[in-house]
Every structure is written in C-alpha cells, then in structure tokens.
Amino acid sequence: MANLPPVNLGVIIFLSFLVVLALRQPVEKRFVLPAPQTSRPKRQFLMDLSLCLIAGILAMAFNKAALGFPISSGVKLIIGCAVFGFFLSLDTALARERVGIKKATATARELPPPERLYSMTKKFSLVALATTIFVSIIVILVFSRDIAWLSQMDQSEAALHRAQLAVAYEISFVFLVLLALVINLIVSYSRNLKLLFANETRILERVSQGDLSQKVPVATRDEFGVIAGYTNSMIDGLQHRSELITALRLAEEVQQNLLPQGAPEIPGLDIAGNSIYCDETGGDYYDYFQLPSDKFGVVVADASGHGVGAAMHMTTVRAFLHFGIRNYQNPAGLLSDINYYVTRDSSATSRFMSMFFLEIDPSAQTLRWVRAGHEPAKIFEPSRRRFERLSGEGIALGVIGDYTYTDYSLQRWAPGSVILIGTDGVNETRNDAGEMFGLNRLHQVVFNNIAESAEAILNSVIDALLSFQGNATQEDDITLVIIKLL
C-alpha cells in the first residue's frame, strides 16, 4: 500500500467515510437518542468511534479485493482511522453533552442525580493515556516508515538533504494535525465547563438572594452532576426550612395572641406580666380571669419542654382552663377538673404542665391558690422586708388523672405588698460563665424597685435578666407576673 499514490488512497478513505456517514444518522436515532440524556455522550462516542473503525475496515477490504493488497498492509490504515476516530468521537461526544446541558437549562427540567458516578479524574486519565498511546503509535509508524525509506535512498549529499527536509515536513505536519485535534478537544471541553459553571453559579446566586424557585439542571454523570444533585437537595431543604419558619412565625403570632394583650384594670391591684420564649413558640403561659363575686384570678403555667410541642400542649391546657373557668368555684376544684382532661389527652405522650393558680379577693384582702407542681409564688411585705413563699402540695397536670388538689390561703395582706409568679426560666437563666440568675438577684431587683409600679418592676427584672445573660443562649422560656397589692 506504500506504492499507492496518496491521491488514490485519499479517495478510497473518503469514499469509505461517505458510506459510514450515510449510516450515521439512522444509527444515531436507534442507538443514541433513545438513551437517557446523561448517557447520550457516552453512546455518541462509542458510535462514532465504531463508524470510523468500520470506515477503515471498508478501505482495507477494498484494497484487498480490488488492488490485491495483503491484509497486513491495512493495519496502518485502521490505526490511522482509529486515531482520527478517537479524537472525532470525543469531540462529537462533548458536542452531544453540550446539547444536553443547553436543553436541560432551557427546559428547566429537574433530573435526578446520577446513580453511578463517572469521575472526571478517571475520564481525564483515560483520555490522556489513550492520547499518549495513539501519538506514540503514530510517531513510531512515521519514524519506522521514514527510516525504511531513507535506507533505500541514494546516499548523495543532495538526496540526503532533500530527505531530511521531507522527513521534517512530514513530522511537522503530523504533529500539527495532532496538536490541532488536541486543541479542538480542549476548546470543546472548555465550552462545556463554562456552561456547567454558569448554570451552577447562576442558581447559587439566586439562592443567595433568597430565590429558591429554580434548580440546577443535572446534565452530566460526573462530579458536576453530583454537585448539581446536592445543590438541588440543599434548595429543597431551604424551601422546607423557609416554609417551616413561615409556619413557626404564624404559630408565634397565634400564640402571642393567646396571651394577655395588656394589663387588666382591677381596683386595688396593679398587675403586669410578660413571656419571653427561647424559640419562636414556647410552653410558658400566663393569663388573667375575672371570677365570680368580684374576685380576680391569675395563672402562670409551664409545659414540659419548649418549642412547637410545648406550645401545642400549652394551647390545649389553656382551652381546658378557659372552659373550666365558666363553672368556677375554687382553685382546687378548677385544677382538679382540668387535670382529668389533660391526663386523658397527654398520658400517652408523657407530657405534663406545672401551674400556679392564684385567686385574689381585693375587697376581703385574701389570697387563695393551688400549686400544681409549679414554682411557689413569692410575696414581699414592705413592713417585714422579706419574701414569703406561697407554697403548698400538688403535682403537675397530666400525671395522675384522679388527683385532688388542695386550696391554700392567706388572710389580710399588708398594703404595698408585691407578689411574684414566674416560671423556672427566670431563676435558671445562665450567663457566659454558666452561673444562674437565682432568687437572690431576683429579690434584690424587686426590693430596689419596690416603690415603682408593677410594670416598672417587671421591666427592671427583665433588664437585669438580659444584662446578666449577656451573650449566652437563652435555654428556657421566661415568664413573670408582678402583682402589686395597693
């Protein structure tokens, strides 16, 4: 085949490629296009490489049948077609991948992450190894052919000079062709990388601006496909979190509306209360009630735990309390009835709620209370200059359904006395050093502001709590009601 004129050989190869080119479109429709989008580049590569090898085999068969060349002489022809087909197939595969990327971006269709990862590092290594092998084979074939040709030439100086130039031109041409093929691959792959980077950064930029409406198209089966899949999972998580935050804000708004919106105006009493939740919602609760015979009721309660679960439990207990207050007779009877229903509904969940219910009779100047597993209230009498505990027996609501509570009372309070009813979050507030606020600090703040209104005393306590807490995280809900007996 070495004696075959280059023009004739070129025509034979060209006609062989025309034959396989006619087959390319129908084969592509049956082999490439039916495959999933991310699998098409691989199939495109295999198809085009196979067609190039078939073209080489057709040319070799024609040389054997029409020109009588031995099959061994066509090995170089097949190797050349394989090298050309390798670079051509990589380029068409990259072009097919580029079409898939653009299509996925245009349709905004979310594909699942690749089940099997085809690592870019592995693909780079294989391409580099194949390129090195093919280039080495081409160089070896060119040099072996040139050496054989030079050994048969005239050894004159002019002939050797012409041979050197011919070899130099041939080698330069071969390397330029190989360099052009490699550069074309680099440019083609760079275009794909640019598209993939643009898609990823475009979506991430929108996410950083709070827009979670779009996803990254999963158009490849390499690391970019995996990153796109994880990015989409992150967007789904952010959407869920955004919906959850919206729901929590709504729950916070609803729960805040369940608390008193202002202090009641009761002759002889000055009242102020507040709840500060450590989450959007919480289990602390306080409320005021107008009772029969011009009496007045104050309740402070604390559901186990905090957050949404505690808030739901608190809402249930509040509903029972408001319903039971309609038939109110005394604190013990009220809490006994409530406890029955709370235990019935929450026994399976192991949730409970502590509660302190205080009945105030301004005309008789008497107090009556029930302590259901709650922190005892404290009363400060200015004349005695000390705090007394409004204590008593009683378990938390929701533990034993048939438990009977007992009333405790105080007769004739001293004018100017101050009652504190709070949850354990007040005493147990911690600072950066892990120290608790404690009762002593609470009592000192109240003592220092005893001449002020209930609202002023409450604000002073809260300011002292926040100042003491500093940068430490609030670990529990805080609720405090101040009642000044005028």
C-alpha positions as CSV (number, residue, x, y, z in Angstrom):
1,M,0.0,0.0,0.0
2,A,3.1,2.2,0.3
3,N,3.2,2.3,-3.5
4,L,-0.4,3.5,-3.8
5,P,-0.5,7.2,-4.8
6,P,-1.6,9.4,-1.9
7,V,-4.5,10.8,-4.0
8,N,-5.9,7.4,-4.8
9,L,-5.5,6.4,-1.1
10,G,-7.3,9.6,0.0
11,V,-10.2,8.9,-2.4
12,I,-10.6,5.4,-1.1
13,I,-10.6,6.6,2.5
14,F,-13.0,9.4,1.6
15,L,-15.5,7.1,-0.1
16,S,-15.3,4.7,2.9
17,F,-16.2,7.6,5.3
18,L,-19.0,8.6,3.0
19,V,-20.5,5.1,3.3
20,V,-20.4,5.2,7.1
21,L,-21.6,8.8,7.1
22,A,-24.8,7.7,5.4
23,L,-25.3,5.1,8.1
24,R,-24.6,7.6,10.9
25,Q,-28.0,9.3,11.2
26,P,-30.2,6.2,11.3
27,V,-27.7,4.5,13.8
28,E,-27.8,7.7,15.9
29,K,-31.6,7.6,16.0
30,R,-31.7,4.0,17.2
31,F,-28.7,3.9,19.5
32,V,-28.0,7.4,20.9
33,L,-31.2,9.3,21.1
34,P,-33.4,6.7,22.9
35,A,-30.9,6.7,25.8
36,P,-31.3,9.0,28.9
37,Q,-29.9,12.5,28.4
38,T,-26.9,11.9,30.6
39,S,-26.0,8.6,28.8
40,R,-26.1,10.0,25.3
41,P,-22.5,11.4,25.2
42,K,-21.0,8.0,26.0
43,R,-23.1,6.3,23.3
44,Q,-22.2,9.1,20.9
45,F,-18.5,8.4,21.5
46,L,-18.9,4.6,21.0
47,M,-21.0,5.0,17.9
48,D,-18.7,7.5,16.1
49,L,-15.5,5.5,17.1
50,S,-17.1,2.3,15.8
51,L,-18.1,4.0,12.5
52,C,-14.5,5.3,12.0
53,L,-13.1,1.8,12.5
54,I,-15.7,0.4,10.1
55,A,-14.6,3.0,7.5
56,G,-11.0,1.8,8.0
57,I,-12.1,-1.8,7.6
58,L,-14.0,-1.0,4.4
59,A,-11.0,0.8,2.9
60,M,-8.8,-2.1,3.8
61,A,-11.3,-4.6,2.3
62,F,-11.4,-2.6,-0.9
63,N,-7.6,-2.6,-1.2
64,K,-7.6,-6.3,-0.6
65,A,-10.4,-7.1,-3.1
66,A,-9.7,-4.5,-5.8
67,L,-6.0,-3.9,-5.6
68,G,-4.8,-7.2,-4.1
69,F,-3.0,-5.6,-1.1
70,P,-2.4,-8.0,1.8
71,I,-4.5,-7.6,4.9
72,S,-1.3,-6.8,6.9
73,S,-0.8,-3.7,4.9
74,G,-4.1,-2.3,6.0
75,V,-3.2,-2.4,9.7
76,K,-1.7,1.1,9.4
77,L,-4.8,2.3,7.7
78,I,-7.0,1.0,10.5
79,I,-4.7,2.5,13.2
80,G,-4.9,5.9,11.4
81,C,-8.7,5.6,11.3
82,A,-8.8,4.6,15.0
83,V,-6.7,7.7,16.0
84,F,-8.8,10.0,13.9
85,G,-12.0,8.4,15.2
86,F,-10.8,8.7,18.8
87,F,-10.4,12.5,18.6
88,L,-13.5,12.9,16.3
89,S,-15.6,10.8,18.7
90,L,-14.5,12.7,21.8
91,D,-15.4,16.0,20.0
92,T,-18.9,14.7,19.0
93,A,-19.5,13.3,22.5
94,L,-18.7,16.7,24.0
95,A,-21.0,18.4,21.5
96,R,-23.7,15.9,22.4
97,E,-23.1,16.7,26.1
98,R,-23.3,20.4,25.3
99,V,-26.7,19.9,23.6
100,G,-27.9,18.1,26.7
101,I,-26.7,20.9,29.0
102,K,-28.4,23.6,27.0
103,K,-31.6,21.6,26.7
104,A,-31.7,20.9,30.4
105,T,-31.1,24.6,31.1
106,A,-33.7,25.8,28.6
107,T,-36.5,23.4,29.8
108,A,-35.6,23.9,33.5
109,R,-36.3,20.2,33.8
110,E,-35.1,18.7,37.1
111,L,-33.3,15.3,36.6
112,P,-32.3,13.0,39.4
113,P,-28.7,12.9,40.4
114,P,-26.6,10.3,38.6
115,E,-26.9,6.9,40.2
116,R,-23.3,6.0,39.0
117,L,-20.5,8.5,39.1
118,Y,-18.1,8.7,36.1
119,S,-15.3,10.6,37.7
120,M,-13.8,13.5,35.8
121,T,-10.4,12.5,37.1
122,K,-10.8,9.0,35.7
123,K,-12.0,10.3,32.3
124,F,-9.1,12.7,32.1
125,S,-6.6,9.9,32.9
126,L,-8.1,7.6,30.3
127,V,-8.2,10.3,27.6
128,A,-4.6,11.3,28.5
129,L,-3.4,7.7,28.4
130,A,-5.2,6.9,25.1
131,T,-3.8,10.1,23.6
132,T,-0.3,9.2,24.6
133,I,-0.6,5.7,23.2
134,F,-2.0,6.9,19.9
135,V,0.5,9.7,19.5
136,S,3.3,7.2,20.3
137,I,2.0,4.7,17.8
138,I,1.8,7.4,15.1
139,V,5.3,8.6,15.8
140,I,6.7,5.1,15.8
141,L,4.9,4.3,12.4
142,V,6.2,7.6,10.9
143,F,9.7,7.1,12.1
144,S,9.8,3.4,11.0
145,R,8.5,4.4,7.6
146,D,11.0,7.2,7.2
147,I,13.9,5.0,8.3
148,A,12.9,2.3,5.8
149,W,12.6,5.0,3.1
150,L,15.9,6.6,3.9
151,S,17.7,3.3,3.9
152,Q,16.7,2.8,0.2
153,M,17.6,6.2,-1.0
154,D,20.7,7.4,-2.8
155,Q,23.4,8.4,-0.2
156,S,24.4,11.6,-2.1
157,E,24.5,14.8,-0.1
158,A,21.8,16.5,-2.1
159,A,19.5,13.4,-1.8
160,L,20.1,13.3,2.0
161,H,19.3,17.0,2.3
162,R,16.0,16.5,0.4
163,A,15.2,13.5,2.5
164,Q,15.8,15.4,5.7
165,L,13.5,18.2,4.6
166,A,10.8,15.7,3.6
167,V,11.0,13.9,6.9
168,A,11.0,17.3,8.8
169,Y,7.9,18.4,6.8
170,E,6.2,15.1,7.4
171,I,6.8,15.0,11.1
172,S,5.8,18.7,11.5
173,F,2.6,18.0,9.6
174,V,1.8,15.0,11.7
175,F,2.4,16.9,15.0
176,L,0.4,19.9,13.7
177,V,-2.5,17.7,12.9
178,L,-2.3,16.0,16.3
179,L,-1.9,19.4,18.1
180,A,-5.0,20.8,16.2
181,L,-7.0,17.8,17.3
182,V,-5.9,18.2,20.9
183,I,-6.6,21.9,21.0
184,N,-10.0,21.3,19.5
185,L,-10.8,18.9,22.3
186,I,-9.6,21.4,24.9
187,V,-11.7,24.2,23.5
188,S,-14.8,21.9,23.2
189,Y,-14.4,20.7,26.8
190,S,-13.8,24.3,28.0
191,R,-17.2,25.3,26.4
192,N,-18.9,22.5,28.4
193,L,-17.2,23.5,31.6
194,K,-18.2,27.1,31.0
195,L,-21.9,26.1,30.6
196,L,-21.8,23.9,33.7
197,F,-20.1,26.6,35.9
198,A,-22.6,29.2,34.6
199,N,-25.6,27.0,35.4
200,E,-24.3,26.3,38.9
201,T,-23.2,29.9,39.8
202,R,-26.5,31.3,38.3
203,I,-28.6,29.2,40.6
204,L,-26.4,29.7,43.6
205,E,-26.5,33.5,43.1
206,R,-30.3,33.4,43.0
207,V,-30.3,31.2,46.2
208,S,-28.1,33.7,47.9
209,Q,-30.7,36.4,47.1
210,G,-33.5,34.3,48.6
211,D,-34.9,32.9,45.3
212,L,-35.5,29.2,45.7
213,S,-37.7,28.7,42.6
214,Q,-35.1,27.2,40.3
215,K,-32.9,24.1,40.4
216,V,-29.6,23.3,38.8
217,P,-30.0,21.0,35.7
218,V,-28.4,17.6,36.2
219,A,-26.9,17.2,32.7
220,T,-23.8,15.1,33.3
221,R,-22.8,12.0,35.2
222,D,-19.6,13.3,36.6
223,E,-18.8,15.5,39.7
224,F,-20.8,18.4,38.2
225,G,-23.9,16.1,38.1
226,V,-23.3,15.1,41.7
227,I,-22.8,18.7,42.8
228,A,-26.0,19.8,41.0
229,G,-27.9,17.0,42.7
230,Y,-26.6,18.0,46.1
231,T,-27.3,21.7,45.3
232,N,-30.9,20.8,44.4
233,S,-31.2,18.8,47.7
234,M,-30.0,21.9,49.5
235,I,-32.5,24.1,47.7
236,D,-35.3,21.6,48.7
237,G,-34.0,21.7,52.3
238,L,-34.0,25.5,52.2
239,Q,-37.5,25.6,50.8
240,H,-38.7,23.3,53.6
241,R,-36.9,25.4,56.2
242,S,-38.4,28.6,54.7
243,E,-41.9,27.0,54.9
244,L,-41.2,25.8,58.4
245,I,-40.0,29.3,59.5
246,T,-43.1,30.8,58.0
247,A,-45.3,28.3,59.9
248,L,-43.4,29.0,63.1
249,R,-43.9,32.7,62.7
250,L,-47.6,32.2,62.2
251,A,-47.6,29.9,65.2
252,E,-45.7,32.6,67.2
253,E,-48.2,35.2,66.1
254,V,-51.2,32.9,67.1
255,Q,-49.6,32.1,70.4
256,Q,-48.8,35.7,71.3
257,N,-52.5,36.5,70.6
258,L,-53.4,33.8,73.2
259,L,-51.5,35.7,75.9
260,P,-53.0,38.9,77.5
261,Q,-52.6,41.9,75.3
262,G,-52.4,44.3,78.2
263,A,-52.7,44.6,82.0
264,P,-56.3,44.4,83.4
265,E,-57.6,47.4,85.4
266,I,-58.7,46.0,88.8
267,P,-59.4,48.3,91.7
268,G,-56.8,47.8,94.4
269,L,-54.4,45.9,92.1
270,D,-51.5,46.8,89.9
271,I,-50.6,44.0,87.5
272,A,-48.0,43.4,84.8
273,G,-46.9,40.2,83.0
274,N,-44.6,39.1,80.2
275,S,-43.4,35.9,78.4
276,I,-40.1,35.6,76.5
277,Y,-39.7,32.4,74.5
278,C,-36.3,30.9,73.7
279,D,-37.8,29.6,70.4
280,E,-40.4,31.1,68.1
281,T,-43.0,29.3,70.2
282,G,-42.9,28.0,73.8
283,G,-44.7,26.3,76.6
284,D,-45.0,29.1,79.1
285,Y,-48.3,30.6,79.7
286,Y,-49.9,33.3,81.9
287,D,-53.4,34.7,81.9
288,Y,-55.9,36.8,83.9
289,F,-59.5,35.9,84.7
290,Q,-62.5,37.8,86.1
291,L,-64.0,35.4,88.7
292,P,-67.4,35.4,90.5
293,S,-68.0,37.7,93.4
294,D,-65.6,40.4,92.0
295,K,-62.6,38.1,92.6
296,F,-59.7,38.0,90.2
297,G,-57.6,35.1,89.0
298,V,-54.0,34.9,87.8
299,V,-52.5,31.8,86.3
300,V,-48.9,31.1,85.4
301,A,-48.0,27.7,83.8
302,D,-45.1,25.9,82.2
303,A,-45.4,23.0,79.8
304,S,-42.6,20.4,79.8
305,G,-40.0,21.1,77.2
306,H,-40.2,24.1,74.8
307,G,-40.8,24.8,71.1
308,V,-43.7,23.6,69.0
309,G,-44.7,20.6,71.1
310,A,-44.8,22.5,74.3
311,A,-46.8,25.3,72.6
312,M,-49.4,22.8,71.3
313,H,-49.7,21.3,74.8
314,M,-50.0,24.8,76.3
315,T,-52.8,25.7,73.9
316,T,-54.7,22.6,74.9
317,V,-54.4,23.3,78.6
318,R,-55.4,26.9,78.0
319,A,-58.6,25.7,76.2
320,F,-59.5,23.4,79.2
321,L,-58.8,26.3,81.6
322,H,-61.0,28.8,79.8
323,F,-63.8,26.2,79.5
324,G,-63.5,25.3,83.2
325,I,-63.5,28.9,84.4
326,R,-67.2,29.2,83.4
327,N,-68.1,26.9,86.3
328,Y,-65.5,28.2,88.7
329,Q,-66.0,27.7,92.4
330,N,-62.5,27.5,93.8
331,P,-58.9,27.0,92.6
332,A,-58.6,23.4,93.7
333,G,-61.9,22.3,92.0
334,L,-60.8,24.1,88.8
335,L,-57.4,22.4,88.6
336,S,-58.8,19.0,89.5
337,D,-61.2,19.2,86.6
338,I,-58.5,20.4,84.2
339,N,-56.1,17.8,85.3
340,Y,-58.6,15.0,84.5
341,Y,-58.8,16.1,80.8
342,V,-55.1,16.9,80.5
343,T,-54.1,13.5,81.7
344,R,-56.6,11.8,79.4
345,D,-55.2,13.6,76.4
346,S,-51.5,13.6,77.2
347,S,-50.8,10.4,79.2
348,A,-49.6,8.6,76.1
349,T,-47.1,11.4,75.3
350,S,-45.6,11.7,78.8
351,R,-46.1,15.5,78.6
352,F,-47.2,17.4,81.7
353,M,-47.6,21.0,82.7
354,S,-47.0,22.8,86.0
355,M,-49.4,25.5,87.0
356,F,-49.9,28.1,89.8
357,F,-53.4,29.5,90.0
358,L,-53.9,32.5,92.3
359,E,-57.3,33.8,93.4
360,I,-57.3,37.4,94.7
361,D,-60.2,38.9,96.6
362,P,-59.5,42.7,96.7
363,S,-62.4,43.5,99.0
364,A,-61.6,40.9,101.6
365,Q,-57.9,41.2,101.1
366,T,-57.4,37.5,100.9
367,L,-55.4,35.2,98.6
368,R,-56.3,31.6,97.7
369,W,-54.1,29.5,95.5
370,V,-53.2,26.0,94.2
371,R,-49.7,25.0,93.3
372,A,-49.8,22.1,90.7
373,G,-46.1,21.2,90.7
374,H,-45.1,24.8,89.9
375,E,-42.6,27.1,91.4
376,P,-44.1,28.7,94.6
377,A,-45.1,32.3,94.2
378,K,-43.4,34.9,96.4
379,I,-44.9,37.8,98.3
380,F,-42.9,40.7,99.6
381,E,-44.3,42.7,102.5
382,P,-42.5,46.0,102.9
383,S,-43.1,46.1,106.7
384,R,-41.4,42.8,107.2
385,R,-38.8,43.5,104.4
386,R,-38.6,39.9,103.3
387,F,-40.2,37.5,100.8
388,E,-42.5,34.7,101.8
389,R,-43.3,31.7,99.7
390,L,-46.9,30.8,98.7
391,S,-46.2,27.1,98.8
392,G,-48.3,24.0,99.1
393,E,-48.7,20.4,97.9
394,G,-49.7,19.5,94.4
395,I,-48.4,17.5,91.4
396,A,-48.2,18.7,87.8
397,L,-51.1,18.5,85.5
398,G,-51.2,15.4,83.3
399,V,-49.6,12.9,85.7
400,I,-52.4,11.3,87.7
401,G,-55.9,11.8,86.3
402,D,-57.9,11.5,89.6
403,Y,-55.6,13.6,91.7
404,T,-57.4,16.0,94.1
405,Y,-55.8,19.4,94.6
406,T,-55.9,21.4,97.9
407,D,-56.6,25.1,98.3
408,Y,-54.1,27.3,100.3
409,S,-54.9,30.8,101.5
410,L,-53.5,33.9,103.1
411,Q,-55.7,36.4,105.0
412,R,-55.3,40.2,105.2
413,W,-52.2,41.2,103.2
414,A,-50.2,44.3,104.0
415,P,-50.8,47.3,101.7
416,G,-47.9,47.7,99.2
417,S,-47.1,44.0,99.1
418,V,-45.8,42.6,95.9
419,I,-46.5,39.1,94.5
420,L,-44.1,37.4,92.0
421,I,-45.4,34.4,90.0
422,G,-42.9,33.1,87.5
423,T,-41.5,30.1,85.7
424,D,-38.2,28.4,86.4
425,G,-36.7,30.1,83.4
426,V,-36.3,33.3,85.5
427,N,-34.2,31.7,88.2
428,E,-32.3,29.4,85.9
429,T,-31.2,32.0,83.3
430,R,-27.4,31.5,82.9
431,N,-24.6,33.8,81.9
432,D,-21.5,33.1,79.8
433,A,-19.8,31.7,82.9
434,G,-22.6,29.2,83.5
435,E,-23.9,31.0,86.6
436,M,-27.7,31.1,87.3
437,F,-29.5,34.3,87.9
438,G,-31.1,32.8,91.1
439,L,-33.6,34.0,93.6
440,N,-31.3,36.4,95.4
441,R,-30.7,38.6,92.4
442,L,-34.4,38.5,91.6
443,H,-35.4,39.5,95.1
444,Q,-32.8,42.3,95.1
445,V,-34.1,43.8,91.9
446,V,-37.7,43.8,93.2
447,F,-36.5,45.2,96.6
448,N,-34.6,48.1,94.8
449,N,-37.8,49.0,92.8
450,I,-40.5,48.3,95.4
451,A,-41.8,51.8,95.2
452,E,-42.3,51.6,91.5
453,S,-45.4,50.4,89.6
454,A,-45.8,46.7,88.7
455,E,-44.9,47.4,85.1
456,A,-41.7,49.2,86.1
457,I,-40.7,46.4,88.5
458,L,-41.3,43.8,85.7
459,N,-39.2,45.8,83.2
460,S,-36.4,46.2,85.8
461,V,-36.3,42.4,86.3
462,I,-36.3,41.7,82.6
463,D,-33.5,44.2,82.0
464,A,-31.5,42.7,84.8
465,L,-32.0,39.2,83.3
466,L,-30.9,40.2,79.9
467,S,-27.9,42.1,81.2
468,F,-26.9,39.1,83.4
469,Q,-27.4,36.7,80.4
470,G,-25.1,38.7,78.2
471,N,-24.2,36.7,75.0
472,A,-25.2,33.3,76.5
473,T,-28.0,31.4,74.8
474,Q,-31.4,31.5,76.3
475,E,-32.1,27.9,77.3
476,D,-35.7,28.1,78.6
477,D,-38.8,30.2,78.3
478,I,-39.1,33.1,80.8
479,T,-42.5,34.2,82.2
480,L,-43.1,36.5,85.1
481,V,-46.2,38.2,86.5
482,I,-45.9,41.0,89.1
483,I,-49.0,41.9,91.2
484,K,-48.8,44.9,93.5
485,L,-51.4,44.9,96.2
486,L,-52.3,48.6,96.7
